[in-house]
């Protein structure tokens, strides 16, 4: 039995970023390559999956074309003693967009310099006294 990693990694067939891609898919697909490396026939795989030999041929062709369903791929990989891993990664690295921290409170507009200063009056004190008096907090004199 030849040495191989027991993990299926399906890669996209789109153009690669570099020409030296060590994880490129074999032309016949991973399922067929691993099955043949283990010395298994399509008939043996079909018997374990409970399907026909033509179905196994379809699975292998669809996997090589990148059109196999994840469910079928997992079932086939289980029979081969492999695990299926799915990796989603960006093809190019770009910096994260700048984000501003949320403002804790709205900023108040500054008062124009030409505005007259606010004078303190005792109206508020008179109103508070009247209110407190109505509430019975002050004794009548």
N, C-alpha and C positions, 0 to 999 in steps of 0.2 A: 504494500500500500504506500503510495507516495505521500509526502508531507504537504499539507495545505492547511490553511486557516479555516476553521469551521464557522465562519460568519459570512453570510451573503451580503455584499454591498452592491446595490444597484446604482450605477452612475448615469447621469444624463448623457445623451448622445449629441448634445449641442457642442459647438466649438469650445475647445479647452483654452484656459488662460495660458498654459505652457505646453510645450510639445513633449516634455518628459513627465507623463502622468503615470505613476506606478499603479493606479487603481483603475485602469481602463478595462472595460468589459471585453471578455474574449468574444471573437466573432460568432461563435456558436452559442453564447450565453453562459451564465454561471451555472444554471441548473444542469444543463447537459455536461458541462465540463466537470463539475463535482461528481455527478452520477457516474461518468466514465472513469474518473480518477478512483472512485471507490469500487469499480468493477461491477457495478449494478447494471441490469438491463432495464429497458422500458417496461417490459412485462413484469418484472419484480416490483418496480415502483407502482405500476398500475394496480397490482394485486394488493399492495399495502394501502393505497388510497381508495380502493374500491371503484376504480374507473377503468375505461378501456385503454388499450395501447395508443390508438389514435388521439385520445384525449391527452395523454402524456406528451405526444408529439406537438399537439396544439399548445400545451403549457410551455414547453421548451421554446417553441417558435415565438410565442407572444412575450415571453420573458426576454428573449434576445432582442426583440423589437421594442422593448420598453412599454408593452401594453398589457402586462399581466396584472390581475387584481391582487391587492395586498393579501386578501384572504387565501387565495389559491397559492400564492407565493409562500405564505407561512406554512400551509399544510404540506406542500412539497418539501420545503426546507426541513420540516420536522422529521419527515421520513428519511432525509439525508443526514439527520443528526446535526443540523445547522440551525443557527439563529438568524433572524432577519433584523437588520438594523436600518433605520431610516435617519438620514442626516439632512437637515435643511441648513445651508450655509450660504452667505452672500458670495458671489463670484469676485467682487472687488471690495476692498476695505475702504470705507469712507468715514470721515469723522462724524461723530454724533452731532445733530443739529443743536445750536445754542438755544438754551431755554432760559428765560428770565424767571427769577424766583417770584412767587406771588407777592403782591403788595399787601402789607399787613393792615394798613388803614389808608383811606383816601387822603391825599395831601390837600391842605387848605390853601386857597389862593392868598397870597400876601395882600395886605391892605395897601391901596395906593398911598404914596407919601403925602399927597395933597389933601387927603381926607382929614377932617378935623378930629381931634382926639375926643373920645367918649367921656363925658363928664359924669361923675358919680352923683346920683341923687338919692335922696332918702325915701323915694316913693316905694321901693321894694320893702324897706324896713317898715314903712307905715302899713303896707298891705299885709306883711307878715304879722304885725302887731294886731291888726284887725282880725285876721284869721285866728291867731292864737286866742284872742279875746273871745271870739265866737265859740271856740272849742272849750272855753272855760279854763284855759291854762294860765290866765293872768287874773289876779284878783282886782276887783274894782276898787277904786280909791274914792 
